[in-house]
Amino acid sequence: MLEATYCKRGARILYRDEPHMVVEYTHMKPGKGAAFVRLKLRNMVSQSMFEQTFRPEEKFDEPKLEYNTMQYLYKDDDKYVFMNTESFEQLEMEEALLEDVKDYLKEQAEYVMLHWNGKLLGITPPMHMELKVEDTPPGVKGDTAQGSGTKPATLETGLVVQVPLFVNIDDIIKVDTRDGKYIERVLK
């Protein structure tokens, strides 16, 4: 059990029989009356957000969330096929469930799946991914005054990122999946 006073940002609680994540936490002590806690919650099933006020001593259960690692295998028509790396069981997912990670789907890469009561709540790609540059305009020396210019590059997954001028087609670059930014070029 978790008291409302300890529901800091990022905490996961069971509220109204569904898992919620605390987005913002505010502990208020007005001049008159009792103290209270205001939480901004995101429903992990429907993704809706709302604010709710609680007494500080109010308690919540923690949801029984399950994590497992799955490897992306291939796309079959409008379905994406993943394999559980422990049981080798295959799972087909629709494109709508993969909106947040679609630009980072690479065959043979492993992704962390979050489940609650058998329902998929989210997919997390690796923090950094190495992706091949499929298309980018050539960088011309003298394009910038300081030598720190960038250009757009289309990667093998369809993601477009800004890269330094020295990056060429067929180079492999490392991308941060949290913000979609270039990190470095990977030497072969």
C-alpha positions as CSV (number, residue, x, y, z in Angstrom):
1,M,0.0,0.0,0.0
2,L,1.2,3.5,-0.9
3,E,0.0,6.6,0.9
4,A,-0.9,9.7,-1.1
5,T,1.9,11.6,0.6
6,Y,4.4,9.2,-1.0
7,C,3.0,9.2,-4.5
8,K,5.8,11.2,-6.0
9,R,6.2,11.7,-9.8
10,G,6.5,8.4,-11.7
11,A,4.8,6.4,-9.0
12,R,2.2,3.8,-10.2
13,I,-1.0,3.3,-8.3
14,L,-4.2,1.4,-8.6
15,Y,-7.1,3.9,-8.7
16,R,-10.6,3.1,-9.7
17,D,-9.5,-0.5,-10.4
18,E,-7.1,0.7,-13.2
19,P,-3.3,1.4,-13.1
20,H,-2.4,5.1,-13.1
21,M,0.9,6.9,-13.2
22,V,1.6,10.0,-11.2
23,V,2.6,12.8,-13.6
24,E,2.6,15.7,-11.1
25,Y,2.5,15.8,-7.2
26,T,1.6,18.8,-5.1
27,H,1.3,18.8,-1.3
28,M,-0.9,21.7,-0.1
29,K,-1.2,23.2,3.4
30,P,-3.8,25.9,3.2
31,G,-4.0,28.5,6.0
32,K,-7.4,27.1,7.1
33,G,-8.4,23.5,7.0
34,A,-6.5,20.3,6.6
35,A,-3.5,19.6,4.3
36,F,-4.2,17.7,1.0
37,V,-2.4,16.1,-1.9
38,R,-3.2,17.0,-5.5
39,L,-2.1,14.4,-8.0
40,K,-2.1,14.7,-11.8
41,L,-2.7,11.1,-13.0
42,R,-2.4,9.4,-16.3
43,N,-4.6,6.3,-16.8
44,M,-2.2,3.7,-18.2
45,V,-5.0,1.9,-20.1
46,S,-6.8,4.8,-21.8
47,Q,-3.9,7.3,-21.6
48,S,-6.4,10.0,-20.3
49,M,-5.0,12.6,-17.8
50,F,-6.8,14.3,-14.9
51,E,-6.2,15.9,-11.6
52,Q,-7.6,14.5,-8.3
53,T,-7.3,15.7,-4.7
54,F,-6.7,13.2,-1.9
55,R,-6.2,13.3,1.9
56,P,-2.5,12.7,2.8
57,E,-3.3,9.5,4.6
58,E,-5.3,7.9,1.8
59,K,-3.8,4.6,0.6
60,F,-3.5,3.0,-2.8
61,D,-2.6,-0.5,-3.9
62,E,0.2,-0.9,-6.4
63,P,-0.8,-2.4,-9.7
64,K,0.7,-5.8,-10.6
65,L,2.5,-4.8,-13.8
66,E,4.4,-7.4,-15.7
67,Y,7.5,-6.7,-17.9
68,N,8.9,-9.1,-20.5
69,T,11.4,-8.7,-23.3
70,M,10.3,-9.5,-26.8
71,Q,12.2,-9.5,-30.1
72,Y,10.8,-7.8,-33.2
73,L,10.8,-10.4,-36.0
74,Y,9.0,-9.0,-39.1
75,K,6.0,-7.2,-40.5
76,D,3.3,-9.3,-42.1
77,D,0.7,-7.2,-44.0
78,D,-0.7,-4.9,-41.3
79,K,0.6,-7.0,-38.3
80,Y,3.9,-6.8,-36.5
81,V,5.3,-10.1,-35.2
82,F,7.2,-10.2,-31.9
83,M,8.7,-13.2,-30.1
84,N,9.1,-13.7,-26.4
85,T,12.8,-14.3,-25.8
86,E,12.1,-16.7,-22.9
87,S,9.2,-18.8,-24.1
88,F,9.7,-18.3,-27.9
89,E,6.0,-17.7,-28.1
90,Q,5.1,-15.3,-31.0
91,L,2.7,-12.4,-30.7
92,E,1.1,-10.4,-33.5
93,M,0.4,-6.7,-32.9
94,E,-1.6,-4.1,-34.8
95,E,0.0,-0.9,-36.0
96,A,-2.1,1.2,-33.6
97,L,-0.4,-0.3,-30.6
98,L,3.0,0.6,-31.9
99,E,2.5,4.3,-32.7
100,D,5.1,5.5,-30.2
101,V,7.9,3.1,-31.3
102,K,7.1,2.6,-35.0
103,D,10.1,4.8,-36.0
104,Y,12.4,2.5,-33.9
105,L,11.2,-0.9,-35.1
106,K,14.2,-2.8,-36.4
107,E,14.3,-6.6,-37.0
108,Q,16.0,-8.6,-34.3
109,A,16.0,-5.7,-31.8
110,E,14.6,-6.4,-28.4
111,Y,11.8,-4.3,-26.8
112,V,10.4,-4.3,-23.3
113,M,6.6,-4.9,-23.1
114,L,4.5,-3.7,-20.2
115,H,1.4,-5.7,-19.4
116,W,-1.4,-5.4,-16.8
117,N,-4.0,-8.2,-16.4
118,G,-3.0,-9.6,-19.8
119,K,-3.4,-6.3,-21.6
120,L,-0.5,-4.6,-23.3
121,L,0.0,-1.1,-21.9
122,G,3.2,0.0,-23.5
123,I,6.3,-0.8,-25.5
124,T,9.8,0.6,-24.7
125,P,12.6,0.5,-27.3
126,P,16.2,0.3,-26.3
127,M,17.6,3.6,-25.0
128,H,20.0,3.8,-27.9
129,M,19.7,2.2,-31.4
130,E,22.1,1.8,-34.2
131,L,20.4,2.6,-37.5
132,K,21.6,2.7,-41.1
133,V,21.3,6.0,-43.1
134,E,19.3,5.4,-46.2
135,D,19.2,8.9,-47.6
136,T,20.8,12.2,-46.9
137,P,22.1,15.1,-49.1
138,P,25.8,15.3,-49.5
139,G,27.6,17.6,-47.1
140,V,29.6,20.3,-48.8
141,K,32.7,21.8,-47.1
142,G,32.1,25.4,-46.4
143,D,28.3,25.1,-45.8
144,T,28.7,26.6,-42.4
145,A,30.8,29.4,-40.9
146,Q,31.6,27.5,-37.7
147,G,31.8,24.0,-39.1
148,S,28.9,22.7,-37.0
149,G,26.1,22.4,-39.5
150,T,23.5,19.7,-39.7
151,K,21.4,18.1,-42.5
152,P,18.4,15.8,-42.5
153,A,19.0,12.0,-42.8
154,T,16.3,9.3,-43.4
155,L,17.1,6.1,-41.6
156,E,16.3,2.5,-42.4
157,T,13.1,2.7,-40.2
158,G,11.8,5.8,-41.9
159,L,12.8,8.1,-39.0
160,V,14.3,11.5,-40.1
161,V,16.9,13.0,-37.8
162,Q,19.3,15.9,-38.0
163,V,22.9,14.7,-38.5
164,P,26.3,16.4,-38.9
165,L,27.5,17.2,-42.4
166,F,30.1,14.4,-42.4
167,V,27.5,11.6,-42.2
168,N,26.9,9.9,-45.5
169,I,24.5,7.3,-47.0
170,D,25.1,3.7,-45.7
171,D,26.8,5.1,-42.5
172,I,25.4,3.6,-39.2
173,I,24.6,6.1,-36.6
174,K,23.5,5.8,-32.9
175,V,20.2,7.5,-32.1
176,D,18.7,8.3,-28.7
177,T,15.1,6.8,-28.7
178,R,13.9,9.1,-25.9
179,D,14.1,12.3,-28.0
180,G,15.0,11.0,-31.5
181,K,18.4,12.8,-31.7
182,Y,21.7,11.8,-33.3
183,I,24.4,10.7,-30.8
184,E,27.3,9.5,-32.9
185,R,28.5,7.8,-36.0
186,V,29.3,4.1,-35.4
187,L,32.6,3.0,-37.0
188,K,32.3,-0.3,-38.9
